[in-house]
Amino acid sequence: MNILSIISIAVVALMTGASLFLVHKDKNKFSRMSGMMVAMAVAMMAGLLSGYIIGVSSGDMFLSSGLSLIIGFIIGFIAGQPIGIMAILDGAIAGLMSGLMGAMLGVMLQIENPSVMLGILLGLYVIIQGLVILFIFVETNEKITLDTQAISPFAILSAGVVLVTLFLFLYSSDIVKIPGNTASAEAPTGQNTSNPSTVKTEIDVTKVSSPKIKMEVTQTGYSPNVIRVKKGVPIELQIENPLENSCLSTFTMPEFNINNVNLKVGTTNLSFTPDKTGEYTFSCGMGMFKGTVIVE
């Protein structure tokens, strides 16, 4: 976990904690509608950023989804509890949905330096959560007022244009490297790159008595991704993974009881014995990158 992730966790804990404290402290000063909106906003932003951090850190869809769902639900429940049952429902549902979306974003968005996206999400979190805290002060203190009409629509539009320009710049620059784009750019002319798993690399160990297969995790999938083996002969996979925080870092082959194994950076050894003939699929945790074991 890098320093930005630690800073993000601290910021989320501090600002979310401050919002929850203020809601419970001045619970009798909220209208029911205002309380529902605050509960929903607090849970949604905390769930989104927490889910993204967990997804990026673990690379495991099941783990990150489960943890972020729990975090989002708890924060939403706590935020809505002093207001009423509808606020609890709004906060809990918003926390569940945003936690799941954050986890999916963290696991599925395959970029080599996810800190860039984390920095953008952290900036949005600080702005929106800051506005939530400001709203709480305005709602609970009659001496504090805020004239939103003084905020020019052109200022908001300009900020939107700046953000769109920033995303386009990151997309077209070397600051954010997207594996799919890199593969397409380097592929030979005329080669089909619409699916990174279409380029097949095959190995046949049907005549080897004690096969040890070296497999590499690349930005475009697993290599080899077609493996021919003999029924009843134990197979040892030596999977070399140089990638961090990638969907490919989760390896699954359910027919042979290999389920969502986390491939840490380095070599992971997996063993299985094919006890039935046929073709069986192995894949990343999201099923986006696939390969085939052919048992003869």
N, C-alpha and C positions, 0 to 999 in steps of 0.2 A: 504494500500500500504506500503510495507516494505522499508527499507533503500536502499536495492539493486536496487529496481525499481526506486527510486528517483535518485540514482547515474546513473543508465542506461539512464534515460530520460535526465539528465544533460549532459552526455557524448555524446549522440546522437545529442542533440541540439547544443553543442559546436563544435563537429567535422564536422557535416553536415553544420552548419553555416559557419565554416571556409572554407570548400570546395566551397560553393556557393559564398562566398566573393571573393576567389581567382579566380574563373572562371569569374566572372563579372569584376574583376579588370584588368585581363590580357586577356580579350576575343579576342583581335586582334592578340595575339601571338599563338593561338591554330590553328592547322590544323583542317579541318572539321572532319576527322576520329577520331583524338584524343579527340576533344570536345564531339563527340557522345559517345565514350567509357567512358569518365569521367561522363557524364550525366547519363548513364545507371548504372554505378557502384555506384554512390552516391545515386540515387533513390532506387536501389535494396537493398542496405544494410540498409538504413534508413527505408524503408518500411517493411522489414523483422523484424527488431528488434522492431519497433513501433507496428506492428501488433501483435507480440507475447506478448508484455507488455499489450496491451489493451485486448487481448484475455484472458490472465491469470487473469487480474484484474476484468473483467466483467463477464466472463463465458458465455457470450451471443454471439452466432455466428453471428446473424444479426447485432448487434451493433458494435462488434469488426471488422467485415468485412467492414461495411460501413465506419467507421472512418479510418481504415487503408488504404482502397482504396483511400479515399480523401487525406490523408497525402502523400501516395506514389505518387499519380498523381501530386499534387502541387509541391512536391520537384523535381520530374522529369521534370516538365514543367519549373520551375525556373532554374534548372541546364542546360537545353538545350536552353533556350531562347536567350542567347547572341551568340550562335553558329549558329543556323539556324533551319529550320523546321524539318529536319531529326533528329537532336539532341533532339528536343522537343518530337518527336514521340518515339524515343528510350528511353528517360528518363521517359516519361509518362507511356509507356507500361510496362517498367521494374518496375516502382513504383507500378502500379496496380497489377501486378502478384505477386510481392514479398510481398506486403501488405496483399493480400488475403492469401498467403501461411503462413505468420507469424500468422495471426489471427486463421487460421485452426489449426496450431501447438499449439497455446496457449490454445485453447478451447478443442481440441481433445486429447492432450497428458495428460492423467490423472495420474499424479503423486502427491503424498502428499506434496512434497516440491519442487515446480517448480522453486525455486530460484537457484537450481543446474543447470538446463538447461539454465536459464536466465544468469547465470554467464559464462557458456560456450559460449553462443551466444554473450554476451558482449565482451568476449575476442576475438572472431573471428571478431567482428565488428571493434574493435580497431585496430587489425592487418591489415585488408583489407582497412579500411578507412585511416589508416596511410599510406599505400602504395599508395592510390589514391592521398593524399596530396603531398607525395613525388614525384609522377609522374607529378603533376601539376607544382611543382617547377622545375623539370628537363625540362619539356616541354616549360616553359616560361622564363627560365633563362639560357642563353648560358654558364654561368660560372659554372653551376652545371651539373655534368655528373654522370651517374650510370652505372657501368659495371655489368650487370646481369649474365654474364658468370662466374663471380667470385663466384657466389652462387652455391655451390655444390648440384647436384641432390640428393646425399645421405643424405644431411641435410634435404631436403624436405621430402624424403622418411622416414627418422627417425622421423620427426615430425608427419607424418601420422601414423606411427606405434604407437607412444606415444598416439595420440588421440584415435585410435581404442582401445588400451589397457585401456585407461581411461573410455571409454563408456562401455566396457565389465565389468570393475570393478564396475562401478556404477550400472549396470544392475543386477549384481549378489550379491551386498552388500545391507545392510539395510539403506544406505544413501538415496537412491531413492527407495521409496515403490510404486510399480505399483499395483493398485487395482486388475486387472485381474489375475496377478500372485499370489497375496495373496489368492484370492478366490480359485484358482485351487489347491494351496498347502493345504488348510484347508478343502477341500471338502472330503466327505467320499469316500472310495474306490468304484469304479464302477459307481459313479454319473457322469452324463454328465455335463461337465463344459465348453463345447465349446462356449456356449452362456450364459452369466451371467443371462439373463432373463428367462432361462428355468426352474429354480426352482420356482414353483408357491406357493404363499401364498394367500389364499382366505378368504374373509369375506362376509357374507350375512346379509344385513340390510333390506330385503324386508318386514319384519314384524315389523319394528321399525317406529313409527310415525314421529319422528324428528331425523333422523340419523345424528350423528357426528362421522366421521370416522377419526381415528388417523393413519396417514401414516408416515412411516420413510424412509428417504433417506439413503441408505447404499452404500457401495462401489460396490455392485453387482446388484444394481437396487432399485426399490421401493418395500416397504413391508407394506401392502398387494399389490399385483399386479393384483389380480382378485377381482372385487367388484360387488356384485349382489345388485341391487337397484330396487325400485318400480317406475313405470312410474307416473309422476306427483307429486312425493314427493320430496321437496327440500332437497338437500344433502349439508352438510358442511364438507369440507376436512380440517383437521388440520395436515399440513405437517411439520414434524420436520426434519430439515436439519443440520447435524453437519459438513458438508463438505464445504471447501472453494475452489473456482476456479475449479469446476468440471462441466463436461457436464450435470450431473444430477441436477445441480442447476438451470437449465432452464426447466420449466414444461409447457407442452402444451397439450390441448385436444380440437382441433378446432371445433368438432361437437357441443360443448357446450360453444363456444365463450371464451375459455381459451387459450390464444395464447402467448407463450414465456414469461411466468411469471417468473421473477427472484426470486428464493428461496434464500433469504439471510440466513446467519447462524442464527438458531433459529427456531421459529414456524411461518409459513405463513398460514393464513386462506383463503380458497377459497370456493365459493358457486356456485352451479349450480342446475338447475331443469331439470331432464331428461324428455323430452316431447314426446319421441318416443321410441318404443321398438326396441331391436336389440343389437348388440355387437359393442362397440366403443372403439377406442384405445387412450390411453394417453401415452406420451413418454417424454424423455428428448429433448432438443433443436435440437440435431443431429439425433434423431430417433434411437439411438443405444440401449437404454434401454426402454422397453415398458411394458405396462400393459393393462388390458381390463376392461371396465365397461359393465356389462351385465344388460340391462334394461328389466324387465319382466312386 
